[in-house]
Amino acid sequence: QIPGCPYRPFVGNMVEARKSQAMTNCLKWMKKYNSKIIRFYFYGGEERLLVADPDIFRQVLVTNSKNYVRHQQATRLSDLIGALPLFSLSGEEHHVIRRLTNPAFSLKVLHGMIPVFKERVEKLVDIWSKLINESSTESNTKSRAQSSTESRAQSSTESNTEHSTQSNTECSTEKQEYKFAEVDVQFYLMSVTLDIICQVGFDYELGSLENPGSAGEGKIKSLLNNIRPGLLDFLPFSDKIPTKTNKRFWRDSAFTKEFTEKLIEKRKERVSGSEKRDILSILMDARDEKGSGLSDRQLIGHVFGFLVAGFETTNTSTTWILLKLAENPRVQDKLRKEVTSILEECNYDITHDCLDRMKYLTCVIKETFRLLPPLTCLFKRAIADDIFKGYFIPKGTVVGLHIGALHRLNWEEGDEFIPERFLDSGSVDGTLYVPFGFGPYMCIGHKFSMLEMKTILSILISKFVFDLVPDREYRRVQGVTMRPDPAVHLRISSL
């Protein structure tokens, strides 16, 4: 029998799971039962599996992937928009749609997006620089050595949240005074990524950075921030209850669906073959071998999917990275030296080749993804019987491929933030590091996300120093992606 949690009727082990921050319970259970495959009970007492064994990951995602389909829980969002995005599809339907959408994420298309990434981040630099210049000299001025010491001290007290800093962390010892501003970096990164998604995805200038209080921007942000399961969402009637949360969700999703439909109608008015190559235009022009394209309903689903996945992944992951850099001044200083050196050699003309040379930046991003993957657990359902390491897996079993546990339990010093472990990328087994999935269902936008984050971070780290705000701690909470709560505030200062 597979080891695991005791049976609990009605609510299973989910009450215990929801009391802790994301990832905590799976790691605790696997260590308790000394096994990388365990069982637990979901709502209604349904028995499920959690897996952190790389061999089983490969079996489910690659060698026997046809036996596993995405476990599609009925979501309020898919019901309201009437379509499913690519990341919710399985089998032949996924294969066909994936083939149609691949051209939208070709390297040529992605490289052409870099100027948009750069323009939006440079606007953010202007905003943050102004905030720093306007900050109070009396209350917001310290020596950099003092601030770095505070950052190091605070990060060492956060080991209970598993955001611990290496014990040998070094910090800057500059003595000059400097002005800083305390900034809600999560809020501003949301605006940057939302603007980028709308512009490169749909050739639509939302202007979220310039107009943070606009009604449209607020509704889209609200919707994307609230696509997360609540305790009642697993009941069949939960989406019909007129709660305050549901009413807001209905209103925001209706607006966003209408917004999406208008984008599609606008594209139809454009002459086919236009030089504009935003992702929506490419999707609308896509045809299979029979000459068939995507229906309006499918387009709505994929536009929603790109909006949700593209916005959430980059926003939350970039926020986590800046938090880790603030916790680890040694890593931040080392990264800044690499980035500024390469940018100077490239005359600050950011291209794919320029970004590709930033090896340590890639390591920092990958290490943050390893510790704090956007998607912590990928649920699959077996459509036929199978065997895992001698354990019989009956048809219909829901298998949770726990990426967070895989990334921590199969690496040396797995709970530590050590970007250098990725310097020799060729030594990393593909099934030990899967933040974007693996095999035929690997995230179609993973190269887009990496390129966007590298552009954002290379500019920000070359312009600012990031320090922790004293006495502010964060928990991991699971929504569409795993995000920090409360919103991340950092002290930023100009170089």
Buried (B, 14 or more C-beta within 10 A) or exposed (E): EBEBBEEBEEBBBBEBBEEBBBBBBBBBBBEEBEBBBBBBBBBEEEBBBBBBBBEBBBBBBBEBBEBBBBBEEEBBBBEBBEBBBBBBBBEEEBEEBBEBBEBBBEEEBBBBBBEBBBEBBEBBBEBBBEBBEEBEEEEBEBBBBEBBBBBBEBBBEBEEBBBBBBEEBBBBEEEEEBBBBBBBBBBBBBBBBBBBBBBBBBBBEBBBBEEBEEEBBBBBBBBBBBBEBEEEBBEEEBBEEEEEEBEBBBEBBBBBBEBBBEBBEEBEEEEEEEEEBBBBBBBBBBEEEEEEBBEEEBBBBBBBBBBBBBBBBBBBBBBBBBBBBBBBBBBBBBBBEBBBEBBEEBEBEBEBEBBEBBEBBBBBBBBBBBBBBBBBBBBBBBBEEBEBBEEEBEEEBBBBBBBBBBBBBBBEEBEBBBBEBBEEEEEBEEBEBBBBBBBEBEBBBBBBBBBBBBBBBBBBBBBBBBBBBEEBBBBBBBBBBBBBEEBBBBBBBBE
